[in-house]
Each structure stands twice: as C-alpha cells, then as structure tokens.
Amino acid sequence: MTDPTDRTDPIDLLIVDDSEVDRILVRRLLARPYTAREAATAREARALFEAAEPDLVLLDYRLPDADGLDLLPEFVARHVPVVMLTGMEAPEIIVKAMREGAHDYLTKGRLTEEGLERAIVNAVEKAALRRALAEQQRALAEHAEALEAKNREVRALASALTLAEQAERRRVADLLHDHVQQLLFGVKLTLGPLHQPTASADPATLRARLEEAEQILDQAIDTTRHLAVELTPPVLDREDVAVALRWLAGHMSAMYGVQIDVVAECPYYIPSRELRILVLQIVRELLFNVVKHAEVEEAYLRLEACGTHTALVVEDGGRGFDVAAWKAAAEAEEGGAGFGLYSVQRRLELVGGRLEIESAPGEGSRIALHAPPGWSASEG
C-alpha cells in the first residue's frame, strides 16, 4: 500500500456506514481530493478491503450484520488506520475503540470539514510512522540475525583454526621428539665411546665415528630446515603471488608425488603479507584435497589475473564429487564440515571473496578462488 503522505494522487478511503445519508455527508465534508469506496455492511467492507487495501477506513460503530468493533481488529492487523464514526458519544465505547487500535473517534452530529480532515491526516501520518518503525525494527531484527549467524560462523572457524593450530603443534612436537631428538641422541651415542682412552687412540675409529655423527647431524639439519620452510615459507616475503604459487606447487609435488603444473597468465601482486599468507593457506588446502581425494597423478594451478578479474584455479581430472549434495550436507551441519572445503569457503567470504566450485562424480573438479574487491592488488 502506498504511503498517502508521500504521494500526490488522492488518498484512498473506505467508508463503511449503513446509512447512505451519512456516507453522502462524509463525502461532502472531504476537503481535499480523495477516492472513496463505500460499503453498507461488514460483508461488503471485507470484500472491498480484500480487493484493494485502502489508505484509511472510516468505520461506523453499528452495522446491520456486525459491530464495527468486530471489524476494527481486522483492519488494524493489516496496519491500515481506522477512524471510528458513530452517532453515539459513549465514553466506554470510545475507550474500547482506542484500545482496539482506532486512531480517532468522531461523532457524526459534530462532524466538521476541519475535524474530519485533521482526523484523516493525523491517522495516515501516525500509520506511516508506525509502518516505518515496524520496517526499521524488522530490518534491525534481520540484521541482528545475520550478524549472529556470522558470529557463529566466525566462532566455528576460530574453533577449527585453533584445532588445526593444535594439530600442527602436535605434528611439530612429534617430529622434533620422534625424529630430530632421536637423531641428536644418535649423535650422542656415536660420539660417546670416544671419551674412552682406547677408542680415542685409534685414528680410524675416531674418523669413522665422526663421519657417522656428521651424517646424522646433516639429517637433523635437513629436517629442521624443511620444518622451518613449511612453517614460514620464504616466498611469503615476495609480493608476486605467481612466485609463491610455483614454490608451493613444487613443494607439494615433492612431498606427495603429484605433478602440479602452474600456469600464470600475467603477474599478480598482493602487498599485504597477511593476505598472501591467507591465499597460500587456502591454495595449499585445495591442493591437499586433490592429493587426498582426487586420486590423480597430475593437477593444475592457474593464476587468472587480467584486468579487474582475478581468480586462482585448482583443477584436476580425478574422482570429482556431487556439489549439490556437498552443499546440502555443509548447510545442514552449519559449518560442522570441519577444517576443509567449507572452512575455505567461509574464510574467503569473510574477507569479501568467493569460492566457485564445479565438479561432478567421475568428471574431476575445478575450484576457483575469486579475489575480493578489497584486496590491495594490481598487475605488474
């Protein structure tokens, strides 16, 4: 329904009164352009109201087939203002009508052009304010609900990230304890006998043990160097994303035996180190999904970054999956899909990006990471 206070066309009135004389009187007292539809019974009023909601209802207190107060809640429930008209001036009826939601109450015997105009204008203005307030409250409620949903997602992602961080810490601790520590203990065992006078007096034995200790130390150094590179890849200090992607592809290929071909159509730069870390983490997870699920020996990593369009695409010709079924499961679990593809999608959305997933069982997968507009990136 159009707000009468914001338009130039006539206000649409519904005059509900069983007296034709009273209806004529009301029409004559209308001081400004109005369109008026008339009903002599409650049944006719309901039919006209359902056919087209008016801007305001002028409602008689008594009708031949109903009490005007019976109709009043029906109109109020649809947020249409109502001005009651009656030949009776009974305080208890006036109080009841106002409690039921009537905007005003006019006595027919004292009806004037000025009084009717004032009642109509006040009613439509109050109704417009109430509708505006209700709309604002609805919008605030929707905003609060959306914000709470986002907060739940952030909490779920934070929990997943914490669990992933703890898992990574356990992996590093296990590596240091089970491998590096054992290597260093091996060095200690190798060099220990050299403290004995008889062993240290034999140059050949001394040389052999020192060479063995050196080999073990080389293994420990390689392990710690590999671990350091995994935790903080040196390419993160390079703004050119293509360089980081080539390093990541080579690293993943060496670790898992899957050939990953990198195709960079043009240079792409992300000055923010935090965003480069996020990009590398997401691409690494997508590549790991290929290693884990696709059952292929080759995959492709494409950097499509020309003009204003930017996308990082991970593509394989492997097993594929049902995207619709995956989305339904992820939505049903509300983020419970874990620190996987669902998490990747949500983390990207939180910074304004999006994930485009194309896949089908037996037809491989194509997952495109589209850069958000807020990234400070430009072509080189």
C-alpha positions in Angstrom: 0.0 0.0 0.0 1.3 3.4 -0.9 2.0 5.9 1.9 -0.5 8.7 1.4 1.8 11.3 2.9 4.4 10.7 0.3 2.3 10.9 -2.9 0.4 13.4 -5.0 -2.5 11.2 -6.0 -5.8 11.2 -3.9 -5.9 9.3 -0.6 -8.0 6.1 -1.0 -10.7 5.9 1.6 -13.1 3.1 2.5 -16.3 4.5 4.1 -18.2 1.8 6.0 -21.6 3.0 7.1 -25.1 1.5 6.7 -26.6 5.0 6.3 -26.5 6.4 2.7 -27.2 9.9 4.2 -24.2 9.7 6.5 -22.0 8.4 3.6 -23.1 11.4 1.5 -22.4 13.7 4.4 -18.8 12.4 4.8 -18.1 12.8 1.1 -19.3 16.4 1.2 -17.0 17.2 4.1 -13.9 15.8 2.4 -11.7 19.0 2.0 -9.1 17.5 -0.4 -9.0 15.1 -3.3 -9.9 11.6 -2.1 -11.1 8.4 -3.8 -13.8 6.9 -1.8 -15.3 3.4 -1.9 -18.4 2.7 0.1 -19.8 -0.3 2.0 -23.1 -0.5 3.8 -22.4 -3.9 5.5 -19.4 -5.7 7.1 -19.5 -8.3 4.4 -19.2 -5.6 1.7 -16.4 -3.9 3.6 -14.4 -7.1 3.9 -14.8 -7.7 0.2 -13.7 -4.2 -0.8 -10.8 -4.3 1.6 -9.5 -7.6 0.3 -9.9 -6.4 -3.3 -7.6 -3.4 -2.6 -6.4 -2.2 0.7 -7.3 1.5 1.3 -5.2 4.1 2.9 -7.7 4.7 5.7 -11.1 3.3 6.8 -13.9 5.5 8.1 -15.8 2.9 10.2 -19.3 3.2 11.6 -19.8 1.8 15.1 -23.0 -0.1 14.2 -23.6 -2.2 11.0 -26.6 -4.4 10.2 -24.5 -7.6 10.1 -21.8 -6.9 12.6 -20.5 -4.5 15.2 -17.9 -2.0 13.9 -15.6 -3.0 16.8 -15.6 -6.6 15.3 -14.2 -5.3 12.0 -11.7 -2.9 13.7 -9.1 -5.5 14.6 -9.1 -7.0 11.1 -8.1 -3.6 9.6 -5.6 -2.8 12.4 -3.9 -6.2 11.9 -3.2 -5.2 8.3 -1.7 -1.8 9.5 -4.5 0.2 7.9 -5.5 3.2 10.1 -9.1 3.4 11.2 -11.2 6.4 12.3 -14.5 5.4 14.0 -17.7 7.2 13.2 -20.8 6.9 15.4 -24.0 8.8 16.3 -23.4 7.8 20.0 -21.0 9.5 22.3 -20.4 6.8 24.9 -17.1 7.1 26.8 -16.8 3.3 27.3 -17.2 2.7 23.5 -14.6 5.3 22.7 -12.1 3.8 25.2 -12.7 0.3 23.8 -12.3 1.5 20.2 -9.0 3.3 21.0 -7.7 0.2 22.9 -8.5 -1.9 19.9 -6.3 0.3 17.7 -8.6 3.0 16.3 -6.6 6.2 15.5 -9.6 8.5 16.3 -13.3 8.6 17.2 -15.7 11.2 15.6 -19.3 11.8 16.5 -21.5 12.3 13.4 -23.6 15.0 14.9 -20.5 17.1 15.5 -18.7 16.2 12.3 -17.0 19.2 10.5 -14.8 19.6 7.5 -11.8 20.7 9.6 -12.3 17.9 12.2 -12.6 15.2 9.5 -9.5 16.5 7.7 -7.5 16.7 10.8 -8.5 13.1 11.9 -7.6 11.7 8.4 -4.3 13.5 8.2 -3.2 12.5 11.7 -4.3 8.9 11.2 -2.4 8.4 8.0 0.7 10.2 9.4 0.7 8.0 12.5 0.2 4.9 10.5 3.1 5.8 8.2 5.3 6.4 11.2 4.2 3.0 12.7 4.9 1.3 9.4 8.3 2.9 9.2 9.1 2.0 12.7 7.9 -1.6 12.1 10.1 -1.8 9.0 13.1 -0.5 10.9 12.5 -3.0 13.6 12.2 -5.8 11.1 15.4 -4.6 9.3 17.2 -4.4 12.7 16.0 -7.9 13.6 17.2 -9.3 10.3 20.5 -7.5 10.7 20.9 -8.9 14.2 20.0 -12.4 13.0 22.5 -12.1 10.1 25.1 -10.8 12.5 24.6 -13.6 14.9 24.9 -16.1 12.0 28.1 -14.5 11.0 29.3 -14.6 14.6 28.5 -18.3 14.8 30.5 -18.9 11.6 33.4 -16.8 13.0 33.3 -18.8 16.2 33.2 -22.1 14.3 36.1 -21.0 12.1 38.1 -19.8 15.1 37.5 -23.2 16.8 38.5 -25.0 13.6 41.6 -22.8 13.3 42.5 -23.4 16.9 42.2 -27.2 16.5 44.2 -27.0 13.3 46.9 -25.0 15.1 47.0 -27.5 17.9 47.2 -30.4 15.4 50.1 -28.6 13.7 51.9 -28.0 17.0 51.5 -31.7 17.9 52.9 -32.6 14.5 55.9 -30.4 15.0 56.4 -31.7 18.6 56.2 -35.3 17.3 58.6 -34.5 14.6 61.1 -33.0 17.0 60.6 -35.7 19.5 60.5 -38.8 17.3 62.9 -37.7 14.6 65.2 -34.8 15.4 65.6 -35.7 19.1 66.4 -39.3 18.1 69.0 -38.1 15.6 70.7 -36.0 18.2 70.6 -38.8 20.6 72.2 -41.0 17.9 75.0 -38.4 17.6 75.5 -38.6 21.4 75.7 -42.4 21.2 78.1 -42.3 18.3 80.5 -39.8 19.9 80.1 -41.2 23.5 82.7 -44.0 23.1 85.3 -41.5 22.0 85.6 -40.5 25.6 87.3 -43.8 26.3 91.1 -43.7 26.0 91.3 -46.8 23.9 88.8 -45.6 21.3 90.3 -42.1 21.0 93.7 -43.6 20.5 92.6 -45.3 17.2 92.5 -42.7 14.4 90.4 -44.9 12.1 87.8 -45.5 14.7 87.7 -41.8 15.5 87.4 -40.8 11.9 84.6 -43.3 11.3 82.6 -42.2 14.3 83.0 -38.5 13.4 81.8 -39.2 9.8 78.8 -41.1 11.2 78.0 -38.3 13.6 78.3 -35.8 10.7 75.8 -37.7 8.6 73.3 -37.9 11.4 73.7 -34.2 12.1 73.1 -33.5 8.3 69.8 -35.4 8.6 68.8 -33.4 11.6 69.7 -30.1 9.9 67.7 -31.1 6.8 64.7 -32.0 8.9 64.7 -28.7 10.8 65.3 -26.7 7.6 62.4 -28.5 6.0 60.2 -27.8 9.0 61.2 -24.1 9.1 60.3 -23.7 5.4 56.9 -25.4 6.0 56.1 -23.2 8.9 57.2 -19.9 7.3 57.9 -20.2 3.5 60.4 -17.6 2.4 58.3 -16.8 -0.6 55.8 -15.1 1.6 58.1 -12.1 1.6 57.6 -11.8 -2.2 54.6 -9.7 -3.3 54.3 -11.6 -6.6 51.8 -14.3 -6.0 52.9 -16.3 -9.0 56.3 -16.9 -7.4 54.7 -18.2 -4.2 52.4 -20.5 -6.2 55.2 -22.0 -8.1 57.1 -22.7 -4.9 54.0 -24.2 -3.3 53.4 -26.4 -6.3 57.0 -27.7 -6.3 56.9 -28.2 -2.5 53.6 -30.2 -2.7 54.8 -32.2 -5.7 58.0 -33.2 -3.8 56.1 -34.1 -0.7 53.2 -36.1 -2.2 54.3 -37.2 -5.6 51.6 -35.4 -7.6 52.7 -33.3 -10.5 51.2 -29.8 -10.2 51.5 -27.6 -13.2 51.4 -23.8 -12.7 50.0 -21.5 -15.4 50.2 -17.8 -14.7 48.6 -15.7 -17.4 50.0 -12.4 -16.0 51.7 -11.1 -12.9 49.6 -10.5 -9.8 50.8 -8.7 -6.6 49.4 -8.6 -3.1 51.4 -6.1 -1.0 49.8 -7.3 2.3 51.7 -10.2 3.8 48.7 -11.3 5.8 46.6 -11.6 2.7 49.4 -13.5 0.9 49.5 -15.9 3.8 45.8 -16.4 3.6 46.0 -17.0 -0.2 48.8 -19.5 0.2 47.0 -21.4 3.0 43.8 -21.7 1.0 45.5 -22.8 -2.2 47.6 -25.3 -0.2 44.4 -26.8 1.4 42.8 -27.0 -2.1 45.9 -28.8 -3.4 45.9 -31.1 -0.4 42.3 -32.0 -1.2 43.4 -33.0 -4.6 46.1 -35.2 -3.1 43.8 -36.7 -0.6 40.6 -37.3 -2.6 41.1 -36.9 -6.4 43.3 -40.0 -6.9 45.3 -38.4 -9.7 48.9 -38.0 -10.6 48.6 -34.5 -12.1 46.8 -31.3 -11.2 46.8 -27.7 -12.5 47.1 -24.5 -10.6 46.1 -21.5 -12.8 46.5 -17.8 -11.9 43.9 -16.0 -14.0 44.5 -12.3 -13.2 44.0 -9.9 -16.0 42.3 -6.5 -15.8 39.9 -6.3 -12.9 39.1 -10.1 -12.8 41.3 -12.3 -10.6 41.0 -16.0 -9.9 43.2 -18.7 -8.6 42.0 -22.0 -10.0 42.8 -25.5 -8.8 41.8 -28.1 -11.3 42.1 -31.9 -11.6 40.6 -34.7 -13.7 40.0 -37.0 -10.8 37.1 -38.6 -8.9 35.1 -35.4 -8.5 32.0 -35.1 -6.2 28.4 -34.1 -6.2 28.4 -30.3 -5.4 24.7 -30.1 -4.6 25.0 -32.9 -2.1 28.1 -31.4 -0.6 26.4 -28.0 -0.1 23.3 -29.6 1.4 25.5 -31.5 3.9 27.6 -28.4 4.7 24.5 -26.3 5.3 22.8 -29.0 7.4 25.9 -29.2 9.6 26.1 -25.3 9.8 29.9 -25.4 9.5 30.4 -28.7 11.1 32.0 -30.0 7.9 35.3 -29.2 9.6 38.5 -27.6 8.6 38.1 -28.4 4.9 36.4 -27.0 1.8 33.5 -25.5 3.8 36.1 -23.7 6.0 37.9 -22.5 2.9 34.7 -21.1 1.5 33.7 -19.3 4.7 37.2 -17.8 5.4 37.2 -16.4 1.9 33.7 -14.9 2.2 34.7 -13.2 5.5 37.3 -11.1 3.6 34.9 -10.4 0.7 36.0 -13.1 -1.7 34.1 -16.1 -3.0 34.7 -19.7 -4.0 33.3 -21.1 -7.2 33.1 -24.9 -7.2 32.5 -27.0 -10.4 32.6 -30.8 -10.1 30.7 -34.0 -10.8 31.3 -37.6 -9.9 33.9 -39.1 -12.2 34.5 -35.8 -14.0 37.1 -34.1 -11.9 36.9 -30.7 -10.1 37.5 -27.1 -10.8 37.7 -24.8 -7.8 38.2 -21.1 -8.4 39.2 -18.7 -5.7 37.9 -15.2 -6.7 39.8 -12.3 -5.2 37.7 -9.9 -3.1 37.4 -6.3 -4.3 39.1 -5.0 -1.1 42.4 -6.7 -1.8 45.2 -4.2 -2.5 46.5 -5.9 -5.6 47.4 -4.8 -9.1 49.0 -6.0 -12.2 52.8 -5.8 -12.5 
